[in-house]
Amino acid sequence: MTSKSSESSERTGLWLVGARGSVATTAAVGLLALRAGVTGPTGCVTELPAFTGVPLVSWDDIVIGGHDIVHCPLEKRAEQLAGAGVLGQSVLAAVREGLAAVDAEIRDGYHQATHTGDQASAASRLSEDIRSFAERNGLARVVVVNVSSTEPPCPPLPEHDDLDLLEAALTDPARAVLPASSLAAYAALRAGSSYVEFTPSAGVTLPALRQLAERERLPYAGCDGKTGETLLRTVLAPMFTARALKVRSWSGTNLLGGGDGETLADPVTAGSKLESKARGLAALLGEQVTAPLHIDNVPDLGETKTAWDHVSFEGFLGARMSLQFTWTGYDSALAAPLVLDLARLTAAAHAAGQSGPLAELAFFFKDPLGSDEHRFAEQTAALLTWAAAL
């Protein structure tokens, strides 16, 4: 598959944390299908004409590996996604051999319940997996993207604020000071890899990890990929403010099944997702509004996610009006091309010597690091300007 961009010939690794989940599997299938010419780049932002001339790695030069705590073969996971309607059987048939090669590059991830020893040793193992992957495949750099299950909100600890304190605490076998996502981020940075937090989990957001990224001069991006309901909010909310219409409330209900539905059925875990969504809406409207949001697990929906929103607003002379919309889609099919885009863009930023939070990638996230801009049009303009300067 030939990209419209100015292709870089440097081989680049895409290391997926949660490599056998729905999003990661769909990304792997999509990459292989693009190479085989059995699908087009629909949904891949970096294939738009605006990215012509941007030095992005070609699809042929991206190698996928990753960590996961489950052992379902990637081919089997892809079969499940095909059965759910996310991808076609003809696509699956064309990529089976490639999926086996990706599966061979997946290593055991970290889980606090099964790990014995301190977190420093766990981080060393995870880092070594990434380094070995890069050496084995002759990669110029590796981008680590977390697409694992959402974690509960991370309670603050003093060690989270200072890198020296954190690294000392990681050697204590009696404590687990980092959630799994942040341990993955720490391991990635220690391996010299850039990091993207595609979930609302803590990941690289802890101050100590940002210190590590700055010390190692590595770029990072996040948080929480923007694929459906929040994408629409970032487009619609500015319309109300630009037209001087007062939003009085914005209610939302999310219905989802699959692994996400099961994970987010836990109210504590769902808190991370709800906080991420709420922060963006308040920033878009310029004030706090009543905005109840519910996430319900409906196993029957499988890989499908439905979001329904009700917006109550006030117009001239106090006239009360409303807007309602429903969004139904396969979240993994919406997220996977963005994961591929983020790998290409983050790798290009790393190659260009950029470090710290990539604020211009706010376009992709509900709760962007390094940026307070949530309006989609402004995010799009910032992304294109930044990419053109790479």
C-alpha positions in Angstrom: 0.0 0.0 0.0 1.5 3.3 -1.0 1.0 6.2 1.3 0.3 9.7 0.1 2.9 11.0 2.6 6.6 11.4 2.0 7.5 8.0 3.2 10.3 7.4 5.6 12.3 4.2 5.0 13.2 3.7 8.6 11.5 0.6 10.1 9.4 1.5 13.1 8.0 -0.7 15.8 4.4 -0.4 17.1 4.4 -2.0 20.5 0.8 -2.5 21.8 0.0 -2.9 25.5 -3.1 -5.0 25.4 -1.9 -6.6 22.1 -4.7 -9.2 22.0 -7.6 -6.9 22.7 -10.2 -5.7 20.2 -8.5 -2.4 19.3 -5.0 -3.9 19.0 -6.2 -6.9 16.9 -8.2 -4.6 14.6 -5.1 -2.4 14.2 -2.9 -5.4 13.3 -5.5 -6.8 10.9 -5.9 -3.3 9.4 -2.2 -2.8 8.9 -1.8 -6.2 7.2 -4.8 -5.6 5.0 -3.5 -2.2 3.9 -0.2 -4.0 2.9 -2.1 -6.7 1.1 -4.2 -4.2 -0.8 -7.5 -5.8 0.4 -8.7 -2.6 2.1 -8.4 1.1 1.7 -7.2 3.6 4.3 -10.6 4.8 5.3 -10.4 6.3 8.7 -6.6 6.8 8.5 -6.1 10.5 9.0 -2.5 10.4 7.9 -3.6 9.2 4.4 -5.5 12.5 3.8 -4.1 14.8 1.1 -3.2 17.3 3.8 -0.4 15.0 4.9 1.3 14.8 1.5 4.9 15.5 2.1 5.0 14.7 5.8 7.8 12.2 6.5 5.8 9.3 7.8 6.8 5.7 8.0 5.2 3.6 5.3 2.7 0.8 6.2 5.3 -1.7 4.9 7.9 -0.5 7.4 5.8 -0.8 10.6 6.3 -3.9 12.7 3.9 -4.9 15.4 4.6 -6.5 18.8 3.3 -6.1 22.3 2.4 -7.2 25.8 -0.7 -8.9 27.0 -1.8 -10.8 30.1 -4.1 -13.1 28.1 -3.0 -15.9 25.8 -5.8 -16.2 23.2 -4.1 -16.5 19.8 -4.4 -13.4 17.7 -5.9 -15.3 14.9 -8.6 -16.6 17.2 -9.3 -13.1 18.4 -9.6 -11.9 14.8 -12.1 -14.6 14.1 -14.2 -13.4 17.0 -14.1 -9.9 15.6 -15.1 -11.2 12.1 -18.0 -13.0 13.7 -19.1 -9.8 15.4 -19.1 -7.9 12.1 -16.0 -5.7 12.7 -14.1 -7.2 9.7 -14.9 -9.4 6.7 -14.0 -13.0 6.2 -12.2 -12.2 3.0 -10.0 -9.7 4.9 -9.3 -12.3 7.6 -8.3 -14.9 5.0 -5.8 -12.5 3.5 -4.0 -11.7 6.8 -3.9 -15.0 8.7 -0.3 -15.6 8.0 0.7 -12.1 9.0 -1.3 -12.4 12.2 0.8 -15.4 13.2 4.0 -13.4 12.7 2.5 -10.6 14.9 1.5 -13.1 17.5 5.0 -14.4 17.7 6.1 -10.9 18.8 3.7 -10.7 21.8 5.1 -11.2 25.2 3.6 -11.7 28.7 2.5 -8.4 30.2 2.5 -7.3 33.8 -0.3 -8.0 36.3 0.1 -7.2 39.9 -1.8 -10.3 41.0 0.5 -12.7 39.3 3.8 -10.9 39.5 6.3 -12.0 42.2 9.0 -9.6 43.2 9.3 -5.8 43.0 8.1 -3.6 40.2 11.6 -2.6 39.3 12.2 -6.2 38.1 8.9 -6.2 36.2 9.8 -3.0 34.5 13.2 -4.3 33.5 11.6 -7.3 31.9 9.1 -5.2 30.0 11.8 -2.9 28.8 14.0 -5.7 27.7 11.1 -7.1 25.7 10.9 -3.8 23.8 14.6 -3.5 23.3 14.9 -7.1 22.0 12.0 -6.5 19.6 13.7 -3.4 18.2 17.1 -5.3 17.8 15.5 -8.4 16.3 13.6 -6.5 13.7 16.2 -3.8 12.9 14.0 -0.9 14.0 15.0 2.7 14.1 12.6 3.4 17.0 9.5 2.0 18.7 6.3 3.7 19.7 4.5 2.1 22.6 0.7 2.5 22.6 -1.5 1.5 25.5 -4.8 0.0 24.3 -5.4 -2.2 27.3 -8.5 -2.2 29.5 -9.3 0.9 31.4 -8.0 1.0 35.0 -9.7 2.5 38.1 -8.5 6.1 38.9 -5.0 6.1 40.3 -4.7 7.3 44.0 -1.9 9.9 44.3 1.3 8.9 46.1 4.3 11.1 46.9 6.4 8.8 44.7 4.3 9.8 41.7 5.6 13.3 41.8 9.4 12.7 41.9 11.4 10.4 39.7 14.1 9.6 42.3 11.5 8.7 44.9 9.6 6.6 42.4 12.6 4.6 41.3 13.6 3.9 44.9 10.0 2.7 45.7 9.9 0.4 42.7 12.6 -1.8 44.4 10.4 -2.5 47.4 8.8 -6.0 46.9 6.1 -5.2 49.5 4.7 -2.3 47.4 3.1 -1.7 44.0 3.4 2.0 43.6 2.5 2.1 39.9 -0.7 0.9 38.2 0.0 -1.4 35.2 -0.5 1.4 32.7 2.2 3.6 34.4 4.5 0.7 34.8 4.2 0.1 31.0 4.9 3.8 30.4 7.9 3.7 32.7 9.3 0.5 30.9 8.7 2.1 27.5 10.6 5.3 28.4 13.4 3.3 30.0 13.7 1.4 26.7 14.1 4.6 24.8 10.6 4.5 23.2 8.0 7.1 22.9 4.6 6.4 24.5 1.0 7.0 23.7 -1.8 6.6 26.3 -4.9 5.7 24.3 -6.9 4.9 27.4 -8.1 7.1 30.3 -5.7 5.2 32.7 -2.9 7.0 34.5 -0.2 5.9 32.1 2.4 8.6 31.4 0.4 11.3 33.2 2.2 11.0 36.5 4.7 13.8 37.1 7.6 11.5 37.8 7.1 9.8 34.4 6.9 13.1 32.6 10.3 13.9 34.3 11.7 10.7 32.9 10.4 11.5 29.4 12.1 14.9 29.6 15.3 13.4 30.9 15.4 10.9 28.0 14.2 13.5 25.5 11.3 11.3 24.4 7.9 12.5 23.1 4.6 11.2 24.5 0.9 11.8 23.9 -2.6 11.0 25.3 -5.0 10.6 26.9 -8.1 8.5 26.0 -8.7 8.1 22.3 -11.6 10.2 20.9 -13.7 7.9 18.6 -17.4 8.4 19.0 -19.6 10.4 21.4 -16.9 12.7 22.5 -15.8 13.3 18.9 -19.3 14.6 18.2 -19.3 16.7 21.4 -16.1 18.5 20.3 -17.8 19.3 17.0 -21.2 20.3 18.3 -20.4 22.1 21.6 -18.5 25.0 19.8 -21.6 25.5 17.6 -23.7 26.4 20.7 -21.0 28.8 22.1 -20.3 30.4 18.7 -24.1 31.1 18.2 -24.5 32.5 21.8 -26.9 29.7 22.7 -26.8 28.7 26.3 -26.5 24.9 27.0 -28.4 24.1 30.2 -27.7 20.4 30.4 -26.0 17.7 28.3 -27.0 14.2 29.3 -25.5 11.0 27.9 -25.9 7.3 28.0 -23.4 4.8 26.6 -24.5 1.1 26.0 -21.7 -1.3 25.2 -20.8 -5.0 25.4 -17.6 -7.0 24.9 -14.6 -6.5 27.0 -15.1 -2.8 27.4 -18.7 -3.3 28.7 -17.5 -5.9 31.2 -14.6 -3.7 32.4 -16.7 -0.5 32.7 -19.5 -2.2 34.5 -17.4 -1.6 37.6 -18.3 1.9 38.8 -14.8 2.5 40.2 -13.1 1.6 36.9 -15.7 3.6 34.9 -14.7 6.6 36.9 -11.6 7.2 34.8 -13.7 7.3 31.6 -16.4 9.5 33.0 -13.9 12.0 34.4 -12.2 12.2 31.0 -15.4 12.9 29.2 -16.6 15.5 31.7 -13.5 17.6 31.7 -13.7 18.0 27.9 -17.3 19.1 27.9 -16.8 21.7 30.6 -13.8 23.1 28.6 -15.8 23.2 25.4 -18.7 25.1 26.9 -16.6 27.4 29.0 -18.6 26.6 32.2 -19.9 23.7 34.2 -23.3 22.4 33.2 -25.4 19.6 34.5 -24.0 16.7 32.5 -25.0 13.2 33.9 -23.3 10.4 31.9 -24.0 6.7 32.3 -22.2 3.7 31.0 -24.1 0.5 30.9 -22.9 -3.0 30.1 -25.2 -4.8 27.6 -23.4 -8.1 26.7 -25.8 -8.7 23.9 -24.3 -5.8 21.9 -21.0 -7.5 21.6 -18.5 -5.2 19.9 -21.1 -2.6 19.1 -21.3 0.6 21.1 -24.3 3.0 21.1 -24.2 6.5 22.6 -27.3 8.6 23.0 -27.1 12.3 24.0 -29.8 14.8 25.0 -28.8 18.5 24.9 -31.1 21.1 26.5 -30.4 24.6 25.4 -31.8 28.1 25.7 -32.3 30.5 22.8 -33.6 34.1 22.3 -36.3 35.3 24.8 -35.6 32.2 26.9 -37.0 29.7 24.4 -36.2 26.2 25.6 -35.1 23.8 22.9 -33.2 20.5 22.6 -31.0 18.4 20.4 -30.8 14.6 20.5 -28.4 12.4 18.7 -27.5 8.7 18.6 -24.1 7.2 17.5 -23.8 3.5 16.9 -20.6 1.9 15.7 -17.8 -0.6 16.3 -15.4 1.2 18.6 -12.4 -0.9 17.7 -12.9 -0.1 14.0 -13.0 3.6 14.8 -10.0 3.4 17.2 -7.7 1.1 15.2 -6.8 3.5 12.3 -6.1 6.3 14.9 -3.7 4.0 16.7 -1.9 3.5 13.3 -1.9 7.3 12.7 -0.6 8.0 16.2 2.3 5.5 15.7 3.3 7.2 12.4 3.0 10.8 13.8 4.7 10.0 17.1 7.5 8.2 15.3 8.0 11.2 13.0 8.1 13.6 16.0 10.7 11.4 17.7 12.8 11.3 14.5 12.6 15.1 14.3 14.0 15.4 17.9 10.8 16.5 19.5 10.2 15.6 23.2 7.7 16.1 25.9 3.9 16.2 25.4 2.9 16.3 21.8 0.1 18.9 22.3 -0.7 19.0 18.6 -2.0 15.5 18.8 -4.9 16.7 21.0 -7.0 16.1 17.8 -7.0 12.4 18.8 -7.9 12.6 22.5 -10.7 13.3 24.9 -8.3 14.6 27.6 -5.2 15.8 25.7 -1.8 16.2 27.4 -0.1 19.5 26.9 -3.2 21.2 25.5 -6.4 22.8 26.9 -7.9 23.0 23.4 -10.9 20.7 22.9 -12.6 22.3 19.9 -12.3 19.9 17.0 -11.8 22.5 14.2 -9.0 24.2 16.2 -7.4 20.9 17.0 -7.5 19.9 13.3 -5.8 23.2 12.3 -3.1 22.7 14.9 -2.4 19.2 13.9 -2.0 20.1 10.2 0.2 23.0 10.9 2.4 20.9 13.2 2.6 18.0 10.7 3.6 20.2 7.8 6.5 21.5 9.8 7.9 18.0 10.6 
